[in-house]
Amino acid sequence: MADAVTLFRVLSDGNRIKIAAAIMDRALSVDEIATAVQLPPKTVWGHIGTFQMVDLVEERLAGNVRTFRFNQRPLHEALKSLAPKREENLDDDLDAFDRKVLGDFLVDGRLKSIPAQHKKRDVVLRFLAERFEPQRMYGEKEVNAILREYHDDVASLRRYLVDEGMVTRQIIREVESEALMAGNAKVEHRILYWKPDESHEV
């Protein structure tokens, strides 16, 4: 894994910043990137090669066309490696069982596995739910980023949190008003999550 200095040196080039922004949220072919950033495809290929050397792009094959999407994870991991090691504060009001479960499954601030036993898994889920602010809306990427700090299987953790009612999930359908009036409405789906505010429960 490249260190933070190397990664930011790669990103210090103005054209690479433009390319990273163009492929931040969607995968594009080199020709599409070239059009978006107004650079020759040959130049774009050179910058993509530099990104690949430090794992800052994910390459995908769409038919016969190779596409590229910016990969933020190396940046996140490099910065995290520089941060002071955080000791999770297991509050005194946790009962002995909760403390034992968290002590068994949290190693250096990360879960060594997701408990298979429901009772132990609930302890871990309650701990993870505390990472979210009550009533604040989170996009799926934000949720994944928070959960990935503790375990890579974010899909399972996200599903367990929703199934146990510790986090609420809602699909919002968005339609552009102009397209709707033109009779050519395209529905976009956004998935939002939030932690219920227990203080308002009856």
N, C-alpha and C positions, 0 to 999 in steps of 0.2 A: 504494500500500500504506500502510495506517495505521501510525503509529509505535507503539512499545510503550506509551508513556504513554496515548495515546488508547485502545488496546485494553484496557488494565487499568482505565482509567476506565469504559469500557463495562461491564466485568465487576465493577465495585465495588458494583453494586446487588445486594442479597441475592436478590431474585426472579430476576434474570438468572442468577445463579450456580445457583439451583435448576433453571432451565430448561436451562442448559448441561449440568448433570449428567444431566438426564433424557434428553437427546438425544446424549449423548457417544458411545454405542456402538450406537445404533439410530435410525432415522428414524421420527418420529412426526408425526401430524397435530396441528393446533392443539387440537382437542378432546381428543385423547389427552394432549397436554402439559398442558392445563388440568386434567384429572383427576389427573395424576401430581403436579402441584405445587400443586393446590388453589387455582387462581386462575381468574377469569372468562376465557373465551376472548378477549374484547375486549382485556383487559389483556395476555394472551399475545401477541396479534397486534402490539400496540405494541412489546413487547420484541423480537419476531422482526424487526420493521422496523428497530429499532436495530442488531441483529446484522447484518442485511443491508447496512447502510450501511458496515460495516467488514469485510464478507466473512467473518463468523464463523459463518455457517450455509450449508449446501448444501441447495438446494431440489430436491425430486424430485416427479414426478407418478406416483402409483399409481392407475391408473384415472382417476377424476375427482377424486381427493383429493390435495391437495398435502401433502407431508410434508417435515420439516426435520430435518437432522442437524448437530450442531456440527462446525465446521471448525477444526481446531487449527493448520493450516498458517500462517495469518497471524501467530499468536503465535510460532510457532517461527522464522519468518523475521525477525520484528521483533527478537526477542531475539538471533538470530544476527548481525544487522546491528550490534548494539551490542558484540558480543564482539570482543576483539582479534583481528586477522587472524592466523590460524595458518599458519605455514609448515610444510609437511609435511617431516619429517625423513627424507630418503632416505639410509638407513644406508650407511656406508662399505663394508659387506660385500656390497652389491648389486653384481653385475657390471656392466660398462659397458653392455651391451645393456639390462638392466633400468632402469638410471638414465636412459638415453636415451629409452626408451619412456615412462616415467613423466614425464620432463621434457617430452616432446612432447604427452602427453595430459592432464596436470594443469595447469590454468590457474586461479590463485588458489584452489587447494585443491579444485577441481571438475573432473570429466572433461568435456572439450569434446565427446567422443563415445566410444562403445564401440568399441574396435578390431575391425575385421572379420577381420583376420588372426589365426588361432588362436594363434600363438606370442606375438604382442603382447597379445592378450586375456588369455592366461594370466598375463602379468606384472601386468596390472591386477587380475585376480582374486586373485592372491596378495597383492597390496597391500591389497585390500578385505577379504580373509579375516583379515588381521591386526587389523582393527577389532573382531573378535569374541574373547571370552575362551574358551579351551578348556574344553569340557565344561559350559559354562553353557547352560541352556535359554533360548531366545528365542522369544517368540510372533511371529507373522507381522507384526504391527504394529511391534514393536520392530525386526525385521530391515528392514522398509521404511523406518523412520525413520533408521536408520544409513546405509542405502544412498542414501537421498534426499539426504543431505548431499553426495554426490559426483555423482549423476546422477538425473534424474527418471524414467528408465525402470527402475524398481526391479524390475519383473516379469522383465525380461530378465536383469538382473544376478543376481537370486535364482536363476533357472533355471540360468544358467551356473555359478554357485558349486556348486549341487547336482550338476549333470551332471559337473563335474570332480572331485567328491569332496572339495572344500575345505570344504563345509558339508553336514551330514547333515540330511535332512528326514524327519519321521515323522508319520503321521496317528494320533492317539489317539482311540478311540471311547469315549465316556462314556455310561453309562446310569444313570439314577436308580434306586436300589435299590427304592424304594417303588413306582415305576411298573412296574418289572420284575416284582415280586411280584403286582401287580394285573393283569398281562398286558397292560399298555398302555404298553410301553416305548418311549420316544422316544430315539433315538440322536443324541447331539451329537458333532460332529467337531471336534477341536482339532488344529491343525497346529503342530508345534514344530520348531525348528531348533537345531543346535549344531555347534560346530567340533570335529572330532576332536582329541584330545590326542596329538600326534605323539610325545611322549616315551614313550607307552605302546605304541607300535607295535613289532612284532617285526621 
